[in-house]
């Protein structure tokens, strides 16, 4: 099973992925480091080696920065587009 969501919707799948090993992957378009009090920092170490697809436009500087940081802090297979 996989999850997807953008902005705050990307933070919620990250937190759920970190808390539930039955979820295999997540697709995160325009992720945010913190949205409405939901931060990704606590989830990053708990994702383990599960794959991520991170998507951000160069015009979305905040989303691109967050996607790059998430890519650098996770150990599983990932693709940043």
Backbone bond lengths (Angstrom), bond angles and torsions (degrees), N, CA, C in turn:
res aa  C-N    CA-C-N  psi(-1)  N-CA   C-N-CA  omega(-1)  CA-C   N-CA-C  phi
1 X - - - 1.433 - - 1.521 107.90 -
2 X 1.313 116.41 144.35 1.456 122.09 177.14 1.511 110.41 -130.82
3 X 1.316 116.04 162.56 1.459 122.64 179.38 1.523 109.21 -126.31
4 X 1.324 116.13 155.20 1.466 120.98 176.29 1.521 108.90 -143.86
5 X 1.321 115.57 151.77 1.455 120.44 175.26 1.511 109.65 179.81
6 X 1.323 116.55 155.14 1.463 122.17 -178.64 1.523 110.60 -113.81
7 X 1.340 115.92 148.74 1.457 124.57 179.63 1.530 109.94 52.68
8 X 1.348 119.83 -118.68 1.471 120.03 176.14 1.520 108.96 -58.50
9 X 1.315 116.32 -36.98 1.456 121.01 177.95 1.515 113.12 -63.63
10 X 1.323 118.71 -18.14 1.461 121.63 174.53 1.525 110.32 -84.56
11 X 1.298 117.44 -33.34 1.467 120.81 179.49 1.519 111.26 -68.62
12 X 1.297 117.37 -38.24 1.464 119.90 179.46 1.531 112.06 -65.19
13 X 1.346 120.04 -45.58 1.465 118.81 174.39 1.532 113.12 -61.67
14 X 1.332 117.52 -35.63 1.473 120.03 177.34 1.520 110.13 -61.83
15 X 1.320 117.07 -46.49 1.468 120.85 -179.83 1.525 110.64 -64.90
16 X 1.318 116.96 -40.06 1.466 120.89 179.48 1.522 110.90 -68.64
17 X 1.327 117.28 -41.43 1.466 122.15 176.69 1.523 110.36 -58.87
18 X 1.325 116.52 -43.52 1.465 121.19 -179.39 1.522 111.81 -65.61
19 X 1.318 117.33 -33.38 1.467 121.57 -175.56 1.524 113.82 -89.14
20 X 1.332 118.14 -12.87 1.457 120.15 -172.28 1.532 110.09 -134.59
21 X 1.313 117.16 108.87 1.465 120.99 -178.57 1.523 113.47 -73.48
22 X 1.335 117.96 -7.50 1.461 120.67 176.47 1.526 111.95 -77.58
23 X 1.316 117.06 -13.15 1.461 121.25 177.70 1.527 107.22 -91.82
24 X 1.336 115.36 127.45 1.462 121.31 -171.22 1.519 115.20 -87.36
25 X 1.323 117.48 -31.67 1.461 120.36 -170.92 1.517 110.79 -159.08
26 X 1.332 116.56 170.19 1.457 121.73 174.17 1.521 109.76 -145.15
27 X 1.323 115.40 146.49 1.463 123.87 174.27 1.520 105.87 -112.64
28 X 1.338 116.62 122.53 1.453 121.44 -171.72 1.527 111.66 -125.51
29 X 1.343 117.89 87.09 1.459 119.39 174.33 1.531 110.42 -78.57
30 X 1.311 117.02 132.94 1.475 123.48 179.72 1.527 112.65 49.24
31 X 1.336 117.54 57.65 1.466 118.37 179.48 1.526 111.06 -67.43
32 X 1.305 115.51 159.84 1.466 121.95 176.30 1.523 107.64 -122.71
33 X 1.323 117.55 146.80 1.466 119.90 177.16 1.520 110.70 -72.16
34 X 1.325 115.87 -30.12 1.456 121.43 177.19 1.519 107.65 -152.45
35 X 1.325 116.41 127.66 1.463 120.90 178.07 1.515 108.74 -141.32
36 X 1.308 115.83 121.39 1.471 121.69 -179.71 1.523 111.93 51.98
37 X 1.322 116.43 39.21 1.458 121.36 177.43 1.516 115.13 83.36
38 X 1.326 117.82 -3.01 1.472 121.14 178.05 1.519 107.26 -96.08
39 X 1.343 116.24 111.19 1.470 121.64 -178.07 1.518 110.34 -104.32
40 X 1.324 115.70 147.60 1.461 120.00 179.69 1.516 112.74 -88.54
41 X 1.330 118.22 -15.28 1.466 121.09 -173.54 1.522 112.91 -55.94
42 X 1.297 119.11 -41.72 1.462 121.49 -179.68 1.517 113.23 -70.43
43 X 1.315 116.64 -25.31 1.463 120.88 -177.53 1.523 112.66 -82.91
44 X 1.316 118.13 -25.57 1.462 121.06 -171.48 1.530 113.49 -56.16
45 X 1.318 118.05 -46.83 1.468 120.61 -177.65 1.524 112.29 -71.07
46 X 1.310 117.36 -23.42 1.466 121.17 -175.62 1.519 113.97 -88.22
47 X 1.322 117.50 -8.83 1.464 120.57 -179.37 1.518 110.82 -71.72
48 X 1.308 115.74 -28.44 1.464 119.95 179.04 1.514 111.23 67.38
49 X 1.326 116.44 -137.48 1.462 121.47 -175.19 1.514 112.71 -97.86
50 X 1.319 117.99 15.52 1.476 119.74 178.83 1.530 110.42 -71.21
51 X 1.337 116.61 141.53 1.465 120.28 -175.71 1.531 112.96 -73.91
52 X 1.339 114.44 150.80 1.457 122.77 177.16 1.525 109.16 -131.57
53 X 1.321 115.87 145.04 1.458 122.00 168.13 1.520 106.18 -114.07
54 X 1.319 116.32 115.79 1.464 123.41 -178.84 1.523 108.21 -108.93
55 X 1.327 116.96 127.62 1.458 121.34 -176.79 1.524 108.78 -128.51
56 X 1.332 116.87 128.03 1.461 120.96 176.74 1.519 109.63 -152.53
57 X 1.295 115.89 141.14 1.450 122.63 176.45 1.526 109.69 -81.10
58 X 1.309 116.93 147.02 1.468 119.95 175.42 1.524 110.50 -61.40
59 X 1.332 116.94 -27.35 1.453 121.33 177.77 1.517 113.43 -74.95
60 X 1.324 117.05 -16.50 1.471 122.50 177.87 1.528 106.94 -98.19
61 X 1.314 116.78 80.56 1.463 120.94 -173.12 1.520 111.95 -59.69
62 X 1.307 118.29 -40.39 1.464 121.44 -179.21 1.524 110.83 -66.80
63 X 1.328 117.04 -46.04 1.464 121.05 178.91 1.522 111.90 -65.19
64 X 1.342 116.69 -39.92 1.467 120.62 179.04 1.525 110.67 -65.58
65 X 1.329 117.01 -40.90 1.469 120.96 178.78 1.529 110.10 -65.12
66 X 1.331 116.76 -43.79 1.467 120.32 179.61 1.527 110.79 -64.43
67 X 1.331 117.15 -43.88 1.466 120.67 -179.96 1.524 110.70 -61.70
68 X 1.325 117.06 -41.29 1.459 121.23 179.17 1.523 111.01 -64.75
69 X 1.318 117.32 -41.91 1.466 120.98 178.94 1.531 110.45 -65.16
70 X 1.325 117.04 -44.24 1.471 120.95 179.05 1.529 109.65 -61.50
71 X 1.337 116.60 -43.38 1.466 120.63 178.83 1.528 110.85 -58.45
72 X 1.308 117.37 -42.02 1.462 121.59 -177.71 1.512 114.76 -73.79
73 X 1.322 117.48 -21.32 1.471 121.11 -174.66 1.525 113.78 -103.56
74 X 1.317 118.40 -1.66 1.459 120.14 179.12 1.520 110.36 -109.68
75 X 1.331 117.09 155.07 1.467 120.16 -172.17 1.524 113.71 -104.84
76 X 1.296 118.32 -14.26 1.462 120.48 -177.56 1.517 111.85 -80.19
77 X 1.327 114.55 178.60 1.449 120.12 176.64 1.517 108.89 -65.47
78 X 1.326 116.70 135.25 1.455 119.67 178.88 1.509 109.35 -146.95
79 X 1.308 114.12 157.94 1.455 120.93 177.44 1.516 106.64 -134.39
80 X 1.309 116.86 125.25 1.457 123.03 177.85 1.513 107.89 -106.56
81 X 1.320 115.79 116.70 1.475 120.87 -179.08 1.503 109.95 -119.67
